[in-house]
Amino acid sequence: GRVLTGAAVLPTATKLHYLYLLFLVGTSVLGLMWSPFFFSCHLLLVVNKSALLQNVIQAVTLNGRSLLLTALLGLIIVYLFSLSGYMLFPEDFSGACQSLRQCFVFALTSGVRAGE
């Protein structure tokens, strides 16, 4: 097999850096010509300068599948909670549960946000 050395990886890192700089220039031009909203993309410079934030980005992107499965598990638990609430305690939802779908949306939006 072929062993990658630092010299072989450097051009790829340099290309990514130049793509990042091109992205920043592009958002600057869009901010001037289209909408100031595009200037907010320059806040990504904070992530580029901070090693700690780069570690956070790596933790989220490298473990993306685990995070998605954890979110799916949370949705299943909220669904089971709303199903039991719809079937056993419909009066406790103060009229927000006319159907199971409404009960699930109510439990998801108000219950999760409230931390209950």
C-alpha positions as CSV (number, residue, x, y, z in Angstrom):
1,G,0.0,0.0,0.0
2,R,0.8,3.6,-0.3
3,V,1.8,5.5,2.8
4,L,0.6,9.1,3.0
5,T,3.1,11.6,4.3
6,G,2.7,15.1,5.5
7,A,3.6,16.4,2.0
8,A,0.8,14.4,0.4
9,V,-1.8,15.7,2.9
10,L,-0.7,19.3,2.7
11,P,-2.1,20.1,-0.7
12,T,-5.5,18.9,0.4
13,A,-5.4,21.0,3.5
14,T,-4.3,24.0,1.5
15,K,-7.1,23.4,-1.0
16,L,-9.7,23.3,1.8
17,H,-8.2,26.5,3.3
18,Y,-8.5,28.3,-0.1
19,L,-12.0,27.0,-0.5
20,Y,-12.9,28.4,2.9
21,L,-11.4,31.8,2.0
22,L,-13.3,31.7,-1.3
23,F,-16.5,31.0,0.7
24,L,-15.8,34.0,2.9
25,V,-15.1,36.3,-0.1
26,G,-18.3,35.0,-1.8
27,T,-20.4,35.7,1.3
28,S,-18.9,39.2,1.5
29,V,-19.9,39.9,-2.1
30,L,-23.4,38.5,-1.5
31,G,-23.6,40.6,1.7
32,L,-22.8,43.7,-0.3
33,M,-25.0,43.0,-3.3
34,W,-27.9,40.9,-2.0
35,S,-28.5,41.0,1.7
36,P,-26.5,41.8,4.9
37,F,-27.6,38.4,6.2
38,F,-24.7,36.8,4.4
39,F,-22.2,38.7,6.6
40,S,-23.3,36.4,9.5
41,C,-21.3,33.6,7.8
42,H,-18.2,35.4,8.9
43,L,-19.0,34.3,12.5
44,L,-17.6,30.9,11.4
45,L,-14.2,32.6,11.8
46,V,-14.6,32.1,15.5
47,V,-14.8,28.3,15.0
48,N,-11.8,28.4,12.7
49,K,-9.7,30.3,15.3
50,S,-10.7,28.2,18.4
51,A,-9.3,24.7,18.9
52,L,-11.9,24.0,21.5
53,L,-14.8,24.8,19.1
54,Q,-13.1,22.7,16.4
55,N,-13.2,19.8,18.8
56,V,-16.9,20.4,19.4
57,I,-17.5,20.4,15.6
58,Q,-15.6,17.1,15.3
59,A,-17.5,15.5,18.1
60,V,-20.8,16.4,16.5
61,T,-19.8,15.4,12.9
62,L,-17.9,12.2,13.8
63,N,-20.7,11.0,16.1
64,G,-23.6,12.2,13.9
65,R,-25.2,8.7,13.5
66,S,-25.2,8.2,17.3
67,L,-26.7,11.6,17.8
68,L,-29.5,11.0,15.2
69,L,-30.3,7.6,16.7
70,T,-30.5,9.3,20.2
71,A,-32.9,11.9,18.8
72,L,-35.0,9.1,17.2
73,L,-35.1,7.3,20.6
74,G,-36.3,10.6,22.2
75,L,-39.1,10.9,19.6
76,I,-40.2,7.3,20.2
77,I,-40.3,8.0,24.0
78,V,-42.3,11.2,23.5
79,Y,-44.7,9.3,21.1
80,L,-45.2,6.5,23.7
81,F,-45.9,9.2,26.3
82,S,-48.4,11.0,24.1
83,L,-50.1,7.7,23.2
84,S,-50.6,6.8,26.9
85,G,-51.7,10.4,27.6
86,Y,-54.2,10.3,24.7
87,M,-55.6,6.9,25.7
88,L,-55.6,7.2,29.5
89,F,-55.6,10.9,30.4
90,P,-57.2,12.9,27.6
91,E,-58.6,15.5,30.1
92,D,-55.2,16.4,31.4
93,F,-54.2,17.8,28.0
94,S,-56.7,20.7,28.2
95,G,-58.4,20.0,24.9
96,A,-55.1,19.9,22.9
97,C,-55.6,16.2,22.1
98,Q,-58.4,15.8,19.6
99,S,-56.3,13.2,17.7
100,L,-53.2,11.2,18.5
101,R,-51.2,13.4,16.1
102,Q,-52.3,16.6,17.8
103,C,-51.4,15.0,21.2
104,F,-48.0,14.0,19.9
105,V,-47.3,17.5,18.5
106,F,-48.5,19.0,21.8
107,A,-46.3,16.8,23.9
108,L,-43.3,17.4,21.6
109,T,-43.6,21.2,21.5
110,S,-44.7,22.0,25.0
111,G,-43.5,19.1,27.0
112,V,-40.0,18.9,25.6
113,R,-39.5,22.7,25.7
114,A,-40.7,22.8,29.3
115,G,-38.4,20.0,30.3
116,E,-41.2,17.9,31.6
